[in-house]
Amino acid sequence: MAIKYKVTTAIILETRKNNQNGTHPVKLRITFDRVQKYYSVGISLTPEDFDKVMFDPKPRGDFKERKILLNSIEEKALEVIHGMEEFSFPEFENLFLSKKSDKSDVFVCIQEFSDILRKDERIGTADSYKCSMNSLKQFVKKEKLLFTSITPEFLKQYEKWMLNNGKSMTTIGIYLRSLRTIFNEQIQAGNLKLEQYPFGKRKYQIPAGRNIKKALTLDDVAKIYNYEVITGTIEAKSKDYWLFSYFCNGINMKDIALLKYQDIDEEKIIFNRAKTIHTSRKNSKPVIVVLFDEITEIIDRLGNKPAKENQYVFPILNDTMTPEMKHARVKQEIQNTNKYIRRIAKAAGIEKDITTYTARHTYSTVLKRSGASIEFISESLGHKNIATTESYLDSFEIDIKKEFAKKLTAFKKL
């Protein structure tokens, strides 16, 4: 539809982008002086359904609702354009995208929360919320989900649907904890009433994932440490990163990547966990790692040279990377380390599955079995409270329980 300033609007199907379910995103296209920009409208359709929505003279049901919605979006764009003295894309976006969001829509609120996380450079967490939202969209088969629709019974049906689609209890827990956070955010903001909260006792309780034993014994750690590798290979680097994690209080790969030389002095490494720095600033405590020879040797082998105070210790990240690039780089380093540490473990005769996360569990378990208190382990791991640490250690206790159980019958039998 042509209007002044040579600006045209159109609702189009972006067939260059494919979703896994065979649909494509529907977008608003704005053309100005032969420059085109596309804006998401939050709807994805198959080519056949798009034709029915846009070109069927009398669409029915969902097709009719979507046609009304898309027409209203284009009309809103035209209204904004006509109200501008002089068209520019930045000004159009400021006016068009600043409309008040629908706080009754779960998907709108998840998207906004995900956008905030992304701005805070919490890319992995933002992606997790998007996965939760996409799963809910597949379940309800609608582009809008009201908070009032989410009841304990709705959540039970959603859990059942995810189980039937092969999702693990761990994944179900992650998705539903994301949804629970959105409810809490909206209640705190005054957009929802407390009685609308569907979680908790006598309502819906989020299932806990199965605790799978992940820790190695000290003998297993010795096998990894003593395994011979060729200096300078990816295998050697992966072994060093895994051992560095184990030696340094179970530090995860993201925090390894973020370490800078200014975090290290002659006696210790001090860092704040990236996972909790945004969510627990009030009670945040830095993690303190006591330096010893094995740690400094790994830094000497892998660390950037020369060691400048504001420089990353390890050659994983650099300051020219965007947050998305940093997230992808850390993810790739985790995959590489997991691949080669598994090879090392197998060659060393360790039958357990090993990942970077195993180093953290192993650190905790070795401390506990050596007699360290829960309080000490909690502080070393950077946990905010002891309850988290106790839950974290539960999965390690079966062997110890078996040993104590044997003592119950360790008497002379006639």
Backbone hydrogen bonds, N-H to C=O, Kabsch-Sander energy under -0.5 kcal/mol:
donor,donor_aa,acceptor,acceptor_aa,energy
3,I,7,V,-1.2
6,K,3,I,-0.7
7,V,3,I,-0.6
7,V,4,K,-0.9
8,T,31,T,-2.1
9,T,1,M,-0.7
10,A,29,R,-1.4
12,I,10,A,-0.6
12,I,27,K,-2.8
14,E,12,I,-0.6
14,E,25,P,-2.9
15,T,13,L,-1.8
17,K,14,E,-1.5
19,N,23,T,-2.6
22,G,19,N,-1.7
24,H,45,L,-2.5
26,V,43,I,-3.2
27,K,12,I,-2.7
28,L,39,Y,-2.9
29,R,10,A,-3.6
29,R,27,K,-0.6
30,I,28,L,-0.5
30,I,37,K,-2.7
31,T,8,T,-2.5
32,F,35,V,-2.7
33,D,6,K,-1.0
35,V,32,F,-2.0
37,K,30,I,-2.4
39,Y,28,L,-2.3
41,V,26,V,-1.3
43,I,26,V,-0.5
45,L,24,H,-2.4
50,F,46,T,-2.6
51,D,47,P,-2.0
52,K,48,E,-1.7
53,V,49,D,-2.4
54,M,50,F,-2.7
55,F,51,D,-2.6
56,D,51,D,-0.7
56,D,52,K,-0.8
63,F,60,R,-1.4
64,K,60,R,-0.6
65,E,61,G,-2.0
66,R,62,D,-2.4
67,K,63,F,-1.9
68,I,64,K,-2.3
69,L,65,E,-2.2
70,L,66,R,-2.8
71,N,67,K,-2.5
72,S,68,I,-2.1
73,I,69,L,-1.9
74,E,70,L,-2.2
75,E,71,N,-2.5
76,K,72,S,-2.1
77,A,73,I,-2.0
78,L,74,E,-2.4
79,E,75,E,-2.4
80,V,76,K,-2.2
81,I,77,A,-2.5
82,H,78,L,-2.8
83,G,79,E,-1.2
84,M,81,I,-1.5
92,F,88,S,-2.6
93,E,89,F,-2.8
94,N,90,P,-2.1
95,L,91,E,-2.0
96,F,92,F,-3.5
97,L,93,E,-2.3
99,K,96,F,-0.7
103,K,101,S,-1.1
105,D,102,D,-1.6
106,V,104,S,-0.6
106,V,145,L,-3.7
109,C,105,D,-1.9
110,I,106,V,-2.4
111,Q,107,F,-2.4
112,E,108,V,-2.3
113,F,109,C,-2.2
114,S,110,I,-2.7
115,D,111,Q,-2.3
116,I,112,E,-1.8
117,L,113,F,-2.1
118,R,114,S,-2.2
119,K,115,D,-2.0
120,D,116,I,-1.6
121,E,118,R,-1.7
122,R,117,L,-2.8
123,I,121,E,-1.0
126,A,122,R,-2.4
127,D,123,I,-2.5
128,S,124,G,-1.8
129,Y,125,T,-1.9
130,K,126,A,-1.9
131,C,127,D,-2.2
132,S,128,S,-2.0
133,M,129,Y,-2.3
134,N,130,K,-2.7
135,S,131,C,-2.1
136,L,132,S,-2.1
137,K,133,M,-2.3
138,Q,134,N,-2.0
139,F,135,S,-1.8
140,V,136,L,-2.6
141,K,137,K,-2.1
142,K,137,K,-0.5
147,F,104,S,-1.8
149,S,146,L,-1.4
150,I,147,F,-1.4
151,T,149,S,-1.1
155,L,151,T,-2.3
156,K,152,P,-2.0
157,Q,153,E,-2.2
158,Y,154,F,-2.3
159,E,155,L,-2.5
160,K,156,K,-2.2
161,W,157,Q,-2.3
162,M,158,Y,-2.3
163,L,159,E,-2.4
164,N,160,K,-2.2
165,N,161,W,-1.0
166,G,163,L,-1.6
167,K,162,M,-2.6
172,I,168,S,-2.5
173,G,169,M,-2.4
174,I,170,T,-2.0
175,Y,171,T,-2.6
176,L,172,I,-2.4
177,R,173,G,-2.1
178,S,174,I,-1.7
179,L,175,Y,-1.8
180,R,176,L,-2.4
181,T,177,R,-2.1
182,I,178,S,-1.8
183,F,179,L,-2.1
184,N,180,R,-2.5
185,E,181,T,-2.6
186,Q,182,I,-2.2
187,I,183,F,-2.4
188,Q,184,N,-2.5
189,A,185,E,-1.7
190,G,187,I,-1.1
191,N,186,Q,-2.4
192,L,186,Q,-1.1
196,Q,193,K,-1.9
197,Y,194,L,-1.8
200,G,204,Y,-2.1
203,K,200,G,-1.9
204,Y,198,P,-1.5
206,I,204,Y,-0.5
212,I,210,R,-0.8
221,V,217,T,-2.0
222,A,218,L,-2.1
223,K,219,D,-1.7
224,I,220,D,-1.9
225,Y,221,V,-2.8
226,N,222,A,-2.5
227,Y,223,K,-0.6
227,Y,224,I,-0.9
231,T,229,V,-0.6
233,T,230,I,-1.7
237,K,233,T,-2.1
238,S,234,I,-2.6
239,K,235,E,-2.3
240,D,236,A,-2.2
241,Y,237,K,-2.6
242,W,238,S,-2.2
243,L,239,K,-2.5
244,F,240,D,-2.7
245,S,241,Y,-2.1
246,Y,242,W,-2.0
247,F,243,L,-3.1
248,C,244,F,-2.1
249,N,247,F,-0.8
250,G,245,S,-1.7
251,I,245,S,-0.9
251,I,248,C,-1.2
256,I,252,N,-2.1
257,A,253,M,-2.6
258,L,254,K,-1.6
259,L,255,D,-0.8
259,L,256,I,-0.8
261,Y,308,K,-0.5
261,Y,311,Q,-2.2
262,Q,309,E,-1.8
263,D,260,K,-2.4
264,I,261,Y,-1.7
265,D,268,K,-2.6
269,I,289,V,-2.5
270,I,263,D,-2.5
271,F,287,V,-2.0
276,T,273,R,-0.8
277,I,273,R,-1.3
280,S,276,T,-2.1
284,S,280,S,-0.7
284,S,281,R,-0.5
287,V,271,F,-3.4
289,V,269,I,-3.0
289,V,287,V,-0.5
291,L,267,E,-2.8
295,I,292,F,-1.1
296,T,292,F,-1.9
297,E,293,D,-2.4
298,I,294,E,-1.3
299,I,295,I,-2.1
300,D,296,T,-2.4
301,R,297,E,-1.9
302,L,298,I,-2.8
303,G,299,I,-2.5
304,N,313,V,-3.0
308,K,306,P,-1.3
311,Q,308,K,-1.9
313,V,259,L,-2.5
316,I,314,F,-2.4
317,L,314,F,-0.7
321,M,318,N,-1.6
326,K,322,T,-2.5
327,H,323,P,-2.4
328,A,324,E,-2.2
329,R,325,M,-2.3
330,V,326,K,-2.5
331,K,327,H,-2.2
332,Q,328,A,-2.2
333,E,329,R,-2.1
334,I,330,V,-2.3
335,Q,331,K,-2.1
336,N,332,Q,-2.4
337,T,333,E,-2.5
338,N,334,I,-2.8
339,K,335,Q,-2.2
340,Y,336,N,-2.1
341,I,337,T,-2.7
342,R,338,N,-1.7
343,R,339,K,-1.2
344,I,340,Y,-2.4
345,A,341,I,-2.6
346,K,342,R,-2.4
347,A,343,R,-2.4
348,A,344,I,-2.0
349,G,346,K,-1.2
350,I,345,A,-3.1
351,E,349,G,-0.6
358,T,355,T,-0.7
359,A,355,T,-0.7
359,A,356,T,-0.7
360,R,356,T,-0.7
361,H,357,Y,-1.8
362,T,358,T,-2.9
363,Y,359,A,-2.3
364,S,360,R,-2.0
365,T,361,H,-2.5
366,V,362,T,-2.9
367,L,363,Y,-1.9
368,K,364,S,-2.3
369,R,365,T,-2.9
370,S,366,V,-1.1
371,G,368,K,-1.6
372,A,367,L,-2.4
377,I,373,S,-2.3
378,S,374,I,-2.9
379,E,375,E,-2.1
380,S,376,F,-2.3
381,L,377,I,-2.2
382,G,378,S,-1.0
383,H,378,S,-2.1
388,T,385,N,-0.6
389,T,385,N,-1.1
390,E,386,I,-2.7
391,S,387,A,-2.3
392,Y,388,T,-2.2
393,L,389,T,-1.9
394,D,390,E,-0.9
394,D,391,S,-0.5
396,F,393,L,-1.9
397,E,394,D,-1.6
401,K,397,E,-2.7
402,K,398,I,-2.2
403,E,399,D,-2.0
404,F,400,I,-2.2
405,A,401,K,-2.4
406,K,402,K,-1.9
407,K,403,E,-0.9
408,L,404,F,-0.7
408,L,405,A,-1.0
409,T,406,K,-1.1
410,A,407,K,-1.1
411,F,409,T,-1.9
